[in-house]
Amino acid sequence: MARAIWKGSIAFGLVNVPVKVYTATEDHDIKFHQVHAKDGGRIKYQRVCTVDNKPVEYVDIAKAYESPDGDRVILSDEDFARLPAAEKHEIPVLQFVPSDQIDPILFDKSYYLEPDSTTPKAYVLLATTLERIDRTALVHFTLRQKTRLAALRVREGMLVLQTLLWPDEVRAVEFESLQDASEPRPQEIKMAETLVESMSDDFDPSQFTDEYQIELQKILDEAIASGSDRVTTKPEAAPAEMDAEVVDLVAALQRSLEASGRRAAGSGGGAQKKAAKKAAPAKKTAKAAKKTAEKPAKKAAKKTQARKGA
């Protein structure tokens, strides 16, 4: 586990729960440097003042705000210190709400909370209580001089803090194209539900991989192995184009169901496996009928050969 980025305590009524905060997620994307394409030299950036055209040290940089009308204000550290903020080393619990009332679109970043005490009884008590009541605690969390609303929940016995976006940070849904959209027909809804059922299964995140990063790593490994700065790869064949415009939605759903059935025959997982089992008796019946039809033909052929031999 990486180093803790924050230490403090959760204020749960009159109970204090000492915790350490760790970033719960990480970016696995491959990082690149910017270089000069001609000679491979690294690109560097300097903070330059537009007034005197001289480099500026980071400690000499202040924050400025410019209004829509063009008015500019420069704030100092003392100005920011006057702003209201939660206690820097405390996570106060504001209230407990039903977990299903928090829209997932509000979730931002996730953090693990580790007990920071030799006797983590209060930590275990809070985690156990949250699991039993199936509610999420809303808290204030101040990190890097910025206070956010956050959700405190339990994951695999550990407290997890997820910062939330403020309501005005979520854009309103305003799409005129949906206002004039026609209602789907009952037949279309029924076929769509059938398609969903054929593709349904339990969620297992380990089944999904970032193919882009895997293929990118292969290209980099080939370049390193060859000792070359560049690797030329053959372009993949373009996939077969689908209909430019789906005129009949029912026909498109039917084709999707057929394609789903073919995938089920190859993979045999979840609901697709059930569909394959249902189709199995029909296949056996067809094979039996074929054998029954072939037997008289074989007997007739044998009799003809016997007569010719006589």
GUFI-202772 format. One line per 8 residues: number of its first residue (from 1); their letters; for each residue x, y, z of N, C-alpha, C, CB. Coordinates in steps of 0.1 Angstrom, whole numbers, plus 2048, in hexadecimal, padded with zeros to 3 digits. Last residue first. Glycine has a CB too. Layout:
N
NUM> A> X/Y/Z/X/Y/Z/X/Y/Z/X/Y/Z | ...
% end
This chain:
310
310> AGKRAQTK> 708/59E/5B6/703/591/5B2/703/590/5A3/6F5/58F/5B7 | 710/5B9/5B7/71A/5AF/5B9/716/5A1/5B4/71F/5AE/5C8 | 6F8/5C5/5B4/702/5C7/5A9/70D/5BC/5AB/709/5D5/5AA | 6EC/5BE/5CC/6E6/5B9/5BF/6F0/5BA/5B4/6DA/5C2/5BB | 6FC/5CC/5DE/6FB/5BD/5DF/6F6/5B7/5D2/6F2/5B9/5EB | 6F7/5E7/5D8/705/5E1/5D6/705/5D2/5D6/70E/5E6/5E1 | 6DC/5E8/5E0/6E0/5EB/5D2/6EE/5E5/5CF/6E0/5FA/5CF | 6DF/5E4/5FC/6D7/5DA/5F4/6DB/5DC/5E5/6C8/5DC/5F5
302> KAAKKAPK> 6ED/5FB/604/6F3/5EE/605/6EC/5E3/5FD/6F2/5EA/614 | 6DB/60F/5FE/6E7/60F/5F7/6EE/602/5F8/6F1/61A/5FC | 6C7/60A/610/6C4/609/602/6D1/608/5FA/6BB/615/5FE | 6D4/60F/628/6D0/602/625/6CD/600/617/6C3/5FF/62D | 6D8/62B/626/6E4/622/626/6E0/614/623/6EB/623/634 | 6BE/634/626/6C6/637/61A/6D2/62E/61A/6CB/645/61A | 6B5/62E/63F/6AF/627/634/6B8/629/627/6A1/62C/631 | 6C8/63F/64F/6C8/631/650/6C2/62A/644/6C1/62C/65C
294> EATKKAAK> 6C3/65B/64C/6CF/655/645/6CE/646/645/6DB/65A/64B | 6AE/661/65C/6AC/662/64E/6B7/65B/646/6AC/671/64A | 6BA/65D/675/6AE/654/671/6AC/655/662/6A2/659/678 | 6CD/671/675/6D1/663/675/6C6/65A/670/6D6/65F/683 | 6BC/688/675/6C5/686/66A/6C9/677/669/6D1/68F/66B | 6AF/685/68E/6A7/684/681/6B0/682/675/69F/691/680 | 6C5/689/69E/6BE/67C/69E/6B6/67A/692/6B5/67B/6AB | 6CB/6A4/699/6D5/699/696/6CE/68C/695/6E0/699/6A1
286> ATKKAPAA> 6B4/6B0/6A3/6B7/6B1/695/6C1/6A7/690/6BD/6BF/692 | 6B6/6AA/6BE/6AA/6A5/6B6/6AD/6A5/6A7/69E/6AD/6B9 | 6CD/6B8/6C5/6CD/6A9/6C6/6C1/6A3/6BD/6CB/6A5/6D4 | 6C3/6D2/6C1/6CE/6CD/6B9/6CF/6BE/6B9/6DC/6D3/6BE | 6B0/6D4/6D5/6AC/6D5/6C7/6B7/6D0/6BD/6A9/6E4/6C4 | 6BF/6D1/6EC/6B6/6C7/6E8/6B2/6C8/6DA/6AA/6C7/6F1 | 6CF/6EB/6EB/6D5/6DD/6E9/6CB/6D2/6E6/6DC/6D9/6F6 | 6C3/702/6F1/6C4/6FF/6E3/6C9/6F1/6E1/6CD/709/6DC
278> KKAAKKQA> 6C6/703/70C/6B8/702/707/6B9/6FE/6F8/6B0/70F/708 | 6E1/707/70E/6DB/6FB/713/6CD/6F8/70D/6DB/6FA/722 | 6E3/721/704/6EA/716/6FD/6E4/709/701/6F9/716/6FF | 6D6/72F/718/6D1/72F/70B/6D6/724/703/6D3/73C/704 | 6E8/72B/72D/6DB/726/72E/6D4/725/721/6D3/72E/738 | 6FE/739/724/700/72B/725/6F2/724/726/708/728/731 | 6F5/753/726/6F7/74E/718/6F8/73F/719/704/754/712 | 6F5/758/741/6E8/756/73A/6E9/750/72D/6E0/763/73A
270> GGGSGAAR> 715/74A/746/709/751/74B/6FD/74E/744/70C/760/74A | 726/73F/728/726/744/735/719/74B/739/731/74E/736 | 731/734/70E/729/72C/718/729/732/726/72E/71E/718 | 740/73C/6F8/745/73F/706/73E/736/710/743/74D/709 | 733/733/6E0/742/733/6E2/747/734/6F0/748/73E/6DA | 719/735/6E5/71E/728/6E1/72D/727/6E2/71A/725/6D2 | 717/751/6EA/714/747/6F5/71A/739/6F1/705/747/6F7 | 71C/75B/6D1/726/75D/6DB/724/753/6E7/726/76B/6E0
262> RGSAELSR> 704/753/6C5/710/74E/6C0/71B/74F/6CA/714/755/6B2 | 6F2/763/6D4/6F1/754/6D4/6FE/74E/6CF/6E5/74F/6CC | 6F9/77C/6CC/6FB/779/6DA/6FA/769/6DC/6F0/77F/6E3 | 6F1/77C/6B2/6FF/77D/6B4/702/779/6C3/704/78B/6B2 | 6D5/77A/6B6/6DC/76F/6AF/6EB/76F/6B2/6D9/770/6A0 | 6D1/793/6C3/6CE/786/6CA/6D5/77A/6C3/6BF/784/6CA | 6D8/7A4/6AE/6E0/7A4/6BA/6DE/797/6C2/6DC/7B0/6C3 | 6C4/79E/69B/6D2/79B/698/6DB/79B/6A4/6D8/7A5/68E
254> QLAAVLDV> 6AF/7A9/6AA/6AF/79A/6A7/6BD/796/6A3/6A6/798/69B | 6B5/7C4/6AB/6B5/7BC/6B8/6B6/7AD/6B5/6A8/7BF/6C0 | 6B2/7CA/690/6BF/7CB/697/6C0/7C3/6A4/6C2/7DA/699 | 697/7C5/68D/6A1/7BD/685/6AF/7BE/68C/6A1/7C1/677 | 68D/7D9/69D/68A/7CB/6A1/694/7C2/69A/67C/7C8/69D | 695/7F0/68F/69B/7EE/69C/699/7DF/6A0/695/7F7/6A7 | 69C/7F7/670/692/7EE/677/699/7EA/684/68E/7E2/66F | 6B1/807/669/6A4/80B/665/69A/804/66E/6A1/809/657
246> VEADMEAP> 6CE/813/673/6C6/808/676/6B7/80C/674/6C8/803/685 | 6E7/81C/65C/6DB/821/664/6D2/815/666/6D4/82C/65C | 6FC/80E/654/6FE/81C/657/6F3/821/65F/700/824/64A | 703/7EE/662/6FA/7F6/65A/6FC/805/65E/6EB/7F2/65C | 726/7EA/668/718/7E7/66A/710/7F0/662/715/7E9/679 | 743/7DD/658/73B/7E8/65B/72D/7E4/65D/73B/7F2/650 | 75B/7C8/667/751/7C9/65D/747/7D4/662/749/7BC/65C | 77A/7D9/671/76E/7D0/673/763/7D2/669/769/7D2/681
238> AAEPKTTV> 798/7DA/65F/78D/7E1/664/781/7D7/666/789/7EC/65A | 7B5/7C9/66B/7AA/7CA/661/79E/7D1/667/7A7/7BC/65C | 7CF/7DD/67A/7C5/7D3/67B/7BB/7D4/670/7BF/7D2/688 | 7EF/7E5/66C/7E2/7E9/670/7D8/7DD/670/7DC/7F4/667 | 80D/7D9/67A/803/7D8/66F/7F6/7DC/674/803/7CA/66A | 824/7F0/689/81B/7E5/68A/811/7E5/67E/813/7E5/697 | 844/7F9/690/839/7FB/686/831/7EE/687/83F/7FC/678 | 853/80A/6AA/84F/7FD/6A6/843/7FF/69C/84A/7F4/6B2
230> RDSGSAIA> 870/81D/6B3/863/81C/6AC/860/80D/6AA/863/824/6A0 | 889/81B/6BE/880/825/6C4/872/824/6BE/885/833/6C1 | 896/7FA/6C4/892/805/6BB/889/80E/6C2/88B/7FF/6AE | 89B/7E3/6D0/8A5/7ED/6D1/8A2/7F9/6C9/8B3/7E8/6CE | 88A/7CE/6D1/891/7D0/6C5/89B/7DB/6C5/887/7D4/6BA | 880/7D1/6EB/887/7C4/6E8/88F/7C6/6DB/87D/7B9/6E6 | 873/7E9/6EA/87F/7E8/6F3/887/7DC/6EF/87A/7E6/701 | 85F/7E3/6D7/869/7EE/6D4/875/7EC/6DD/862/7FC/6D7
222> EDLIKQLE> 851/7D0/6E5/857/7CC/6D8/862/7D6/6D5/84D/7CB/6CD | 847/7DF/6FB/851/7D4/6FD/858/7D0/6F1/849/7C8/703 | 836/7F0/6ED/842/7F6/6F4/84C/7EB/6F7/83E/7FC/701 | 823/7DE/6E4/82B/7E6/6DA/837/7EC/6E1/822/7F2/6D5 | 819/7D5/6FC/820/7CB/6F3/828/7D3/6E9/815/7C3/6EB | 80E/7EB/707/819/7E6/70D/821/7DC/704/815/7DF/71B | 7F8/7ED/6F5/802/7F8/6F5/80F/7F3/6FC/7FD/805/6FD | 7E9/7D7/6FC/7EF/7D8/6EF/7FA/7E2/6EE/7E5/7DA/6E4
214> IQYEDTFQ> 7E2/7DF/716/7EA/7D2/714/7F1/7D3/707/7E0/7C6/715 | 7D4/7F7/712/7E1/7F7/71A/7E9/7EB/717/7DE/7F9/728 | 7BE/7EC/704/7C6/7F6/6FE/7D4/7F7/705/7BF/804/6FF | 7B1/7DA/715/7B8/7D5/70A/7C2/7DF/703/7AE/7D0/6FF | 7AD/7D7/734/7AF/7E2/72C/7B8/7DE/720/7B7/7EE/734 | 793/7BE/73B/7A1/7C3/73B/7A2/7CF/732/7AB/7B7/736 | 77D/7AB/74F/77F/7B6/746/78D/7BB/747/775/7C1/748 | 77A/799/763/778/794/755/77B/79F/74A/769/78F/753
206> SPDFDDSM> 77C/7A5/77B/788/79E/776/787/799/768/78C/793/77F | 762/7AE/782/76B/7B7/77B/778/7B1/776/76F/7C2/785 | 746/79F/77D/753/79A/782/75D/7A3/77B/755/78B/77E | 724/79D/782/72F/7A6/77F/73C/7A1/786/72C/7B4/785 | 711/783/773/716/78A/77F/722/792/77C/719/77F/78A | 6FE/78B/754/707/782/75D/70B/78A/769/714/77E/755 | 6ED/78E/735/6EE/791/743/6F7/786/74A/6E1/791/74A | 6E7/78A/71B/6F4/790/71D/6F7/792/72C/6F6/79D/716
198> SEVLTEAM> 6CC/782/71B/6D6/779/715/6E5/77D/718/6D4/778/706 | 6C0/798/726/6C0/78C/72E/6CB/783/728/6B3/785/72D | 6C3/7AA/711/6C9/7AD/71D/6CB/7A1/726/6C1/7B8/725 | 6B2/79E/6FE/6C0/79F/6FB/6C8/7A2/708/6C2/7AB/6F1 | 69A/7A0/70B/69F/793/708/6AE/793/705/698/78C/6FC | 697/7BC/70A/698/7B5/717/69E/7A7/716/68A/7B4/71E | 694/7BF/6EF/6A0/7C5/6F6/6A2/7BF/703/69E/7D4/6F7 | 67C/7B2/6EA/688/7AD/6E4/695/7B2/6EB/689/7AF/6D5
190> KIEQPRPE> 66B/7C3/6F9/66C/7B5/6FC/679/7AF/6F7/660/7AE/6F6 | 66F/7DC/6EB/672/7DB/6F9/674/7CC/6FD/667/7E1/702 | 664/7D5/6D2/672/7D9/6D3/677/7D8/6E2/674/7E8/6CE | 64A/7D0/6D8/652/7C5/6D3/661/7C8/6D4/64F/7C3/6C4 | 641/7E9/6E1/641/7DE/6EB/64A/7D3/6E5/633/7D9/6ED | 656/804/6D5/64B/7FB/6D3/64C/7EF/6DD/649/7F6/6C5 | 662/822/6E5/664/815/6DF/658/80C/6DF/66F/80D/6E6 | 657/843/6DE/657/838/6E7/65A/82B/6E0/64A/837/6EF
182> SADQLSEF> 66D/85B/6CE/661/853/6CE/662/848/6D8/65D/84D/6C0 | 67A/87B/6D8/67C/86C/6D6/66F/865/6D7/687/867/6DF | 679/895/6DD/671/891/6D2/672/882/6CF/674/899/6C6 | 68C/897/6F2/67E/89C/6F4/675/897/6EA/67E/8AB/6F4 | 6A5/88F/6EB/69D/886/6F2/68E/88A/6F4/6A3/884/700 | 6B0/8A5/6DE/6AD/899/6D6/6A4/88F/6DD/6BA/893/6D1 | 6B6/8B8/6F1/6AA/8B9/6EA/6A6/8AD/6E2/6AB/8C6/6E1 | 6C3/8B2/710/6C4/8AE/702/6B7/8AF/6FB/6CA/89F/702
174> EVARVEDP> 6CE/8B8/72C/6C7/8C1/723/6CA/8BD/714/6CA/8D0/725 | 6D4/8B1/74C/6D2/8AA/73F/6C9/8B3/737/6CB/89C/742 | 6EE/8C5/75C/6E0/8C1/75A/6DE/8BA/74C/6D7/8CE/75B | 70C/8B9/76A/705/8C0/760/6F7/8BB/75F/70C/8BF/753 | 717/8BD/78A/712/8B3/781/709/8BA/777/709/8A8/789 | 71D/8D0/79B/728/8CC/793/724/8C1/789/734/8C6/79B | 708/8D5/7AC/70A/8DE/7A1/716/8DB/798/70B/8EC/7A6 | 70C/8C1/7C0/701/8C0/7B7/703/8C9/7AA/6F5/8C3/7BD
166> WLLTQLVL> 72F/8B8/7C2/724/8C0/7C7/719/8BF/7BC/729/8CF/7CA | 73B/896/7C3/739/8A3/7BC/72E/8AA/7C2/737/8A1/7AD | 74B/886/7DE/740/888/7D6/740/896/7CF/733/887/7DE | 764/86E/7E7/760/87B/7E6/754/87D/7DC/76B/884/7E1 | 761/852/7FB/760/856/7ED/75B/865/7EC/756/84D/7E5 | 772/83D/810/76D/84B/80E/76D/84E/800/776/855/816 | 76D/81F/820/771/825/814/76A/833/813/76D/81C/807 | 777/808/839/770/814/836/776/81A/829/771/81E/842
158> MGERVRLA> 776/7E5/833/77E/7F1/835/775/7FD/831/78A/7F0/82C | 766/7CE/82D/76A/7D1/83B/772/7DD/83E/772/7C5/840 | 762/7D1/812/76A/7C6/816/76F/7C9/824/775/7C3/80D | 75A/7F2/817/75D/7E9/80C/766/7DE/811/764/7F0/800 | 743/80A/822/74B/7FE/825/74D/7F6/819/745/7F6/831 | 743/82E/820/73D/821/820/747/816/823/736/81F/812 | 73D/84F/81E/745/846/826/73E/839/826/748/84B/834 | 740/869/806/738/85E/80B/741/854/812/730/857/800
150> ALRTKQRL> 744/88D/809/749/87F/806/73F/875/80C/757/87D/80B | 74A/8AE/7FF/741/8A5/805/745/897/801/732/8A8/800 | 769/8BE/805/760/8B8/7FD/756/8B0/805/767/8AF/7F2 | 780/8D9/807/776/8D1/80E/76C/8CC/804/76F/8D9/819 | 7A1/8DE/802/794/8DE/7FB/78B/8D4/803/796/8DA/7EC | 7BB/8DC/80A/7B5/8E9/80D/7A7/8E9/806/7BD/8F4/808 | 7C1/8C0/806/7C8/8CB/7FE/7C0/8D8/7FE/7CA/8C6/7F0 | 7A2/8B7/812/7AF/8B2/80D/7B4/8BD/804/7AD/8A4/805
142> TFHVLATR> 788/8B0/828/791/8BB/823/79E/8B5/81F/792/8C6/82E | 769/8A4/827/776/8A0/827/77F/8AB/820/778/892/81F | 74B/89C/838/753/8A7/832/761/8A2/833/751/8B4/839 | 733/881/830/73D/888/838/743/894/831/749/87E/83D | 71A/86A/834/71E/876/82C/728/87E/835/712/87F/828 | 719/847/834/71B/853/83C/720/85E/832/726/851/847 | 700/832/829/70C/838/826/70D/845/82E/70E/83B/816 | 6F2/813/834/6F1/821/832/6FF/826/82F/6EA/829/83D
134> DIRELTTA> 6ED/7F9/83F/6EC/7FC/831/6EA/80A/82E/6E1/7F3/82B | 6F0/7F2/859/6E5/7FB/856/6E3/7FD/848/6E7/808/85E | 707/7E1/858/6FB/7DC/85D/6EF/7E5/859/6FB/7DB/86C | 71C/7F2/84E/718/7E6/847/70A/7E1/84B/722/7DB/848 | 71E/805/862/71A/809/854/715/7FD/84C/726/810/84E | 726/7F5/878/719/7FC/878/715/800/86A/71A/808/881 | 740/7ED/86F/735/7E3/871/727/7E9/871/738/7DC/87F | 74D/806/86F/74B/7FE/863/740/7F4/864/759/7F7/85F
126> LLVYAKPT> 74B/80D/88A/745/816/880/743/80E/873/74E/822/87D | 759/7F8/896/74C/7FB/89A/744/803/88F/74B/802/8A7 | 773/7FB/88B/76B/7EF/888/75C/7F1/88B/770/7E3/890 | 77A/814/896/779/812/888/770/806/884/788/810/882 | 779/80E/8B2/770/818/8AD/76E/817/89D/774/826/8B0 | 78F/7FB/8B3/781/7F7/8B6/777/801/8B1/780/7F6/8C6 | 7AB/7FA/8AE/7A1/800/8A4/793/7FC/8A7/7A5/7FB/896 | 7C4/801/8C0/7B8/7FA/8C3/7AC/800/8BA/7B4/7FB/8D2
118> TSDPELYY> 7D7/811/8B4/7DB/803/8B8/7CF/7FB/8BC/7E5/804/8C4 | 7CD/822/897/7CD/820/8A5/7D1/812/8A9/7BF/823/8AB | 7C2/829/87D/7CF/82F/882/7CF/82E/891/7D1/83D/87D | 7B3/815/864/7B3/81A/872/7C1/81E/877/7AE/80E/87C | 7B1/823/844/7B7/819/84C/7B6/81E/85B/7C6/816/848 | 79D/828/828/7A0/82D/836/7A5/822/83E/793/834/83C | 7A2/830/806/7A1/826/811/7A4/82C/81E/7AA/819/80E | 78F/843/7EF/79A/842/7F8/797/837/802/79C/850/7FF
110> SKDFLIPD> 785/84F/7CF/784/846/7DA/791/845/7E2/780/838/7D4 | 774/86B/7BF/780/863/7C2/77E/85B/7CE/78C/86C/7C3 | 754/86C/7B8/760/871/7B2/76C/868/7B4/763/880/7B7 | 731/868/7B3/73E/862/7B8/74A/868/7B0/73E/853/7B8 | 71B/870/7A6/721/879/7AF/72E/875/7B4/718/87C/7BB | 710/85B/797/717/866/790/71E/870/799/70D/86D/787 | 703/84B/7A9/711/848/7A6/718/853/79E/712/83B/79F | 6EF/85B/7C1/6F0/859/7B3/6FF/856/7B0/6EB/864/7AA
102> IQDSPVFQ> 6E4/84F/7DE/6EF/856/7D9/6F1/852/7CA/6FC/853/7E1 | 6D0/83E/7E7/6CC/84B/7E4/6D7/854/7DE/6C7/852/7F0 | 6DA/826/7F0/6D5/826/7E2/6D0/834/7DE/6CA/81C/7E0 | 6E1/82A/80B/6EC/829/800/6E6/82B/7F2/6F3/81C/802 | 6D1/842/81F/6D0/835/817/6DA/835/80C/6C1/833/812 | 6E8/854/834/6DD/854/82A/6DD/846/824/6E0/85E/81F | 6F2/866/850/6F2/859/84A/6E6/858/840/6F2/84D/854 | 706/884/854/6FA/87C/855/6FC/86F/84E/6EE/884/84F
94> LVPIEHKE> 721/88D/859/716/896/858/708/88F/85B/716/89E/84B | 73F/887/869/733/880/863/727/88A/864/730/872/86A | 75D/897/862/751/897/86A/746/890/862/74D/8A5/86D | 77C/890/864/772/88D/85A/765/88C/861/775/87F/852 | 799/8A5/86A/78D/89E/86F/783/89C/863/786/8A7/87A | 7AE/8B6/865/7B1/8A8/869/7A5/8A1/86F/7BC/8A8/873 | 7A3/8CF/85E/7AC/8C8/855/7AF/8B9/858/7B9/8CF/854 | 781/8D5/861/78D/8D3/868/796/8CA/860/78B/8CC/876
86> AAPLRAFD> 774/8E5/843/773/8DC/84E/781/8DA/855/76E/8CE/84A | 773/908/83D/778/8FB/839/776/8F2/846/787/8FA/834 | 76F/928/82F/76A/91E/838/76F/910/833/75B/91E/839 | 78D/93D/82A/781/936/825/77D/92B/82F/785/930/817 | 7A4/948/833/798/94D/838/78C/946/834/797/95C/835 | 7B8/93D/823/7B7/938/831/7AB/93D/838/7C3/93D/839 | 7B7/94B/80C/7B1/93D/80C/7B0/938/81A/7BB/934/804 | 7C3/963/814/7B6/963/80F/7AF/955/810/7B5/969/801
78> EDSLIVRD> 7DD/95A/819/7D5/95F/825/7C6/95F/821/7DA/96D/829 | 7E7/954/800/7E4/949/809/7DC/94D/815/7F2/943/80F | 7D5/96A/7EA/7E0/966/7F1/7DD/95A/7FA/7E6/971/7FA | 7C8/971/7C9/7C6/96D/7D7/7D3/968/7DD/7BB/963/7D8 | 7C0/989/7B2/7CB/980/7B6/7C9/97E/7C5/7D9/986/7B3 | 7A8/98E/799/7AB/990/7A8/7B6/985/7AB/79E/98E/7B0 | 79B/9A0/77D/7A4/996/783/7A8/999/791/7B1/996/77A | 780/9A2/766/787/9A7/772/78F/99C/778/77C/9AC/77C
70> GDPSEYAK> 773/998/750/781/99C/74E/788/9A2/75B/782/9A5/744 | 75A/98F/753/75B/99D/74E/769/9A1/74C/754/9A6/757 | 75D/976/75F/759/977/751/75A/984/74B/74A/972/750 | 77C/97B/773/76D/97A/771/76A/97A/762/767/986/778 | 797/969/77D/793/972/773/784/970/770/79B/971/766 | 7AD/964/797/7A0/961/792/79C/96C/788/795/960/79D | 7CD/956/7A0/7C5/961/79B/7B8/95C/796/7CD/96A/791 | 7E6/94D/7B6/7DA/949/7AF/7D2/955/7AC/7D2/93F/7B8
62> AIDVYEVP> 80A/950/7B1/7FE/952/7B9/7F2/94E/7B0/7FC/960/7BD | 82C/946/7B3/81F/946/7AB/813/947/7B4/81E/939/7A3 | 843/943/7C0/83F/951/7BD/832/951/7B5/84A/957/7B5 | 848/928/7C1/845/92F/7CE/840/93D/7CB/851/92F/7D7 | 851/922/7A7/844/91E/7AC/83F/925/7B8/844/90F/7AE | 860/93D/795/861/932/79E/853/92F/7A4/86B/935/7AA | 85F/946/773/85A/948/781/85B/93C/789/84B/94E/780 | 873/954/758/86D/948/760/869/94C/76E/878/93D/760
54> KNDVTCVR> 867/972/747/871/96A/74F/86B/95F/756/878/974/759 | 857/984/73A/85C/979/733/867/972/73A/861/97E/725 | 84A/998/747/858/99A/746/85F/98F/73E/85F/99C/753 | 82F/98F/742/832/99D/742/841/99F/740/82E/9A2/750 | 82B/974/742/828/97A/736/82C/989/736/819/979/732 | 842/95E/751/839/96A/753/837/971/746/83F/973/75E | 843/93B/74E/849/948/74A/83E/953/74C/84D/947/73B | 84D/91D/757/843/927/75B/849/935/758/83E/925/76A
46> QYKIRGGD> 857/906/73E/85B/910/748/84F/919/74B/867/918/743 | 85C/8E4/735/853/8EF/736/858/8F9/741/844/8EB/738 | 86C/8CE/71E/86B/8D4/72B/862/8E1/72A/879/8D8/730 | 86F/8B0/70D/869/8BD/70D/867/8C2/71B/85B/8BD/705 | 88C/89D/705/880/89F/70E/87C/8AE/70C/884/89C/71C | 895/892/6E3/897/89A/6EF/88B/89D/6F7/89E/8A7/6EC | 892/885/6CB/88E/87E/6D7/891/886/6E4/895/872/6D8 | 896/893/6B3/8A2/88D/6BA/89F/886/6C7/8AC/898/6BC
38> KAHVQHFK> 87C/897/6A8/888/897/6A0/893/890/6A6/88C/8A6/69D | 868/899/6BC/868/88E/6B2/875/88D/6AA/85C/890/6A9 | 86F/89F/6DD/871/8A5/6CF/872/899/6C5/87E/8AE/6CF | 856/892/6F3/864/893/6EE/864/89A/6E0/86B/885/6ED | 845/88C/710/845/893/704/853/895/700/83D/8A1/705 | 840/86B/71D/847/878/71E/845/87F/710/856/877/722 | 824/857/72A/82E/85B/71F/834/869/722/826/85C/711 | 818/83B/73C/81B/849/73B/826/84C/730/821/84E/749
30> IDHDETAT> 7FC/826/73A/80B/827/737/80E/836/735/80F/81F/72B | 7E4/824/754/7E8/828/746/7F7/82A/745/7E0/835/742 | 7DB/81E/76D/7E4/815/767/7E9/818/759/7DF/807/768 | 7D6/831/789/7D5/832/77A/7DF/828/775/7D7/840/775 | 7C5/825/7A6/7D1/82A/79F/7CF/829/790/7DD/822/7A4 | 7B2/829/7C5/7B4/825/7B7/7C1/82B/7B1/7A7/82A/7AF | 7B4/833/7DF/7AF/825/7DD/7B1/820/7CF/7A0/824/7E1 | 7CB/843/7F3/7C4/843/7E6/7C0/835/7E3/7CD/849/7DB
22> YVKVPVNV> 7C5/843/816/7CD/83F/80B/7C5/840/7FE/7D2/830/80D | 7C6/850/837/7BF/850/82A/7C9/84C/81F/7B8/85D/827 | 7C1/843/857/7CB/848/84D/7C3/846/840/7D8/840/84E | 7AE/84D/875/7B0/846/868/7BC/84C/861/7A3/846/860 | 79D/84B/894/7A9/84E/88D/7AB/846/880/7B5/84D/897 | 77E/854/89B/784/848/895/791/84C/88E/77A/841/88C | 76D/85F/8B8/777/862/8AE/77D/855/8A9/782/86C/8B4 | 74C/866/8C2/756/85C/8C0/760/860/8B5/74F/84E/8BC
14> LGFAISGK> 737/876/8C3/741/879/8CC/74D/86F/8CB/73C/87A/8DB | 731/873/8A1/72B/878/8AE/736/87C/8B7/722/86C/8B4 | 74C/86C/894/740/865/894/739/868/8A1/742/856/892 | 765/879/882/75D/87D/88E/74F/877/88D/75C/88D/88F | 782/869/87A/774/86A/876/76D/86E/883/76E/85D/870 | 7A2/879/878/799/870/87E/78B/873/879/799/872/88E | 7C2/876/867/7B8/87E/870/7AF/874/876/7B1/888/867 | 7D6/87A/84B/7D4/874/858/7CB/87D/860/7E2/872/860
6> WIARAM> 7DE/873/829/7D7/87B/833/7D6/873/840/7C9/87F/82E | 7EB/861/819/7EB/86F/814/7E4/879/81F/7E4/870/807 | 801/847/820/7F5/84E/823/7F6/85C/81F/7F1/84D/833 | 812/836/806/812/83E/812/805/845/814/81D/848/811 | 805/817/7F8/80C/823/7F8/80B/82B/805/807/82C/7EC | 808/7F4/800/800/800/800/809/80C/800/7F6/800/80C
% end
